Amino acid sequence: MSMTADEVAKVALLARLRLTPTELELFTGQLNNIVGFVEQLGELDTANVEPLAHGVEVHNVFRNDVRGPSLPREEALANAPKRNVDSFLVPAVLD
């Protein structure tokens, strides 16, 4: 399946892109190459291949969530634009 210049122009219109005739010709060729690659993938036998969420093994890169000492209240509130003795003051959201 190859895409025509009219089909690429329609996709560009739907994406709200203005393409010059030169760009339209260029993108038509590029999209046809992409469609060709996808068709090649469709020819592969994937009957015995398990679906993957990721192509490589993924592991948690974050540290363990361990309780530690908290920031002193005065230091936490030091740069607050508005505050009272022990908390931030923010504008009311609900009336």
FENHUQUI-V986110 format. One record per helix or strand of 3 or more residues. SS is the DSSP state (alpha for helix, beta for strand). FROM is the first residue (numbers start at 1). LEN is the number of residues. Records with the same first field share a line. If there is no record, write none. Layout:
# FENHUQUI-V986110
SS=FROM-LEN ; FROM-LEN
This chain:
# FENHUQUI-V986110
alpha=5-10 ; 21-22 ; 73-4
